[in-house]
Amino acid sequence: MIRLLAGAVMGALFVAAMGLAWYQSRRQADPCLERCGPGTACQLGECRPSAPAVEAPAPTPLPAFATTPPPRIVRHPRRPAAHPDAGVTLAAEDLRVGREGDDLDRGATQLDFANRQGKSELEQSDLDAVFEPRRPAIERCVADAAGDAPIPWHAELAFRVEASGEVRGVRVEAAHLLLAHGLTPCVRTLVEPLRFARSGRSTLARYAIDVK
């Protein structure tokens, strides 16, 4: 009987020890043993109001870098402005007469004795019949080279026509402003393709071009 009672006591003590150990482990894991309700938190074994959640500040947007516009390209006119009232002043160098092109003095009167079928020499009417239809285009060359300078312009054009009727040299005399702005190459492209009647000698042709 005594042994039976002693066994019961020992069993009770064992169960109590196990329960205490379990309680201590729960206590360490949760000191408040899940007694804290919503809005509270277990701190040092007591349920205390929890601190309100602090929202992280929204990220500050990076400032947009200002786009620098490309530099404005200012194109300066290469010729005087358009209207006479604009006060355009031409320098003396612009009006100085110069000469560009080929040397037309050499061989201008050389005879072509091998040619017996054409005229002995070209007359002015023969030259005009071929040149005059091209005059408006040549005048446009002068006008384009002059730009908007409000004064009349004068140019002297000379070219040599060989006995074969082909043009073999072009010379232009005009103000330096016209020559500097491409008058000679413009005229050359119009005159060199001209074809005249065959003759017994080369002929030097001269024409005045006036543009107002």
Residue pairs with C-beta under 8 A, 6 or more apart in sequence:
26 33
27 33
30 42
31 42
31 44
31 45
32 42
32 45
32 46
32 47
35 42
35 47
36 42
36 47
37 47
39 49
39 50
40 47
40 48
40 49
40 50
41 47
41 48
41 49
41 50
42 48
77 147
78 147
78 181
79 146
79 147
79 148
79 149
79 177
79 181
80 86
80 88
80 90
80 147
80 148
80 149
80 150
81 88
81 148
82 148
82 150
83 148
83 150
84 150
88 148
88 149
88 150
90 149
90 151
90 177
93 176
94 149
94 175
94 176
94 177
95 175
95 176
95 177
96 175
96 176
97 173
97 174
97 175
97 176
98 173
98 174
98 175
98 176
98 179
99 171
99 172
99 173
100 171
100 172
100 179
100 183
100 184
101 158
101 169
101 170
101 171
101 172
101 184
101 188
102 160
102 169
102 170
102 171
103 169
103 171
104 158
104 159
104 160
104 169
104 171
104 204
107 160
107 202
108 160
108 202
108 203
108 204
109 201
109 202
109 204
110 201
110 202
111 163
111 200
111 201
112 162
112 163
112 164
112 199
112 200
112 201
112 202
113 200
115 163
115 164
115 198
115 199
115 200
116 200
117 198
118 163
118 165
118 197
118 198
118 199
118 200
119 126
119 197
119 198
119 199
119 200
120 199
120 200
120 201
121 199
121 200
121 201
121 203
122 161
122 196
122 197
122 199
122 203
126 196
126 197
127 161
127 196
127 203
127 205
130 194
130 195
130 196
131 191
131 194
131 205
131 207
134 190
134 191
134 194
135 207
135 209
137 190
138 157
138 187
138 190
138 191
138 209
139 209
139 211
141 183
141 186
141 187
141 190
142 153
142 155
142 174
142 178
142 183
142 209
142 211
143 153
143 211
144 181
144 182
144 186
145 174
145 177
145 178
145 179
145 181
145 182
145 183
145 186
146 153
146 177
146 178
146 181
146 211
147 181
149 177
152 210
152 211
152 212
153 174
153 175
153 178
153 210
153 211
153 212
154 174
154 175
154 208
154 209
154 210
154 211
155 172
155 173
155 174
155 175
155 178
155 183
155 208
155 209
155 210
156 172
156 173
156 174
156 206
156 207
156 208
156 209
157 170
157 171
157 172
157 187
157 191
157 206
157 207
157 208
157 209
158 170
158 171
158 172
158 173
158 204
158 205
158 206
158 207
159 167
159 169
159 170
159 171
159 191
159 204
159 205
160 167
160 168
160 169
160 202
160 203
160 204
160 205
161 167
161 168
161 196
161 199
161 202
161 203
161 204
161 205
162 168
162 202
163 198
163 199
163 200
163 201
163 202
164 198
165 195
165 196
165 197
165 198
165 199
166 195
166 196
167 191
167 192
167 193
167 194
167 196
168 202
170 184
170 187
170 188
170 191
170 192
172 179
172 183
172 184
172 187
174 183
196 203
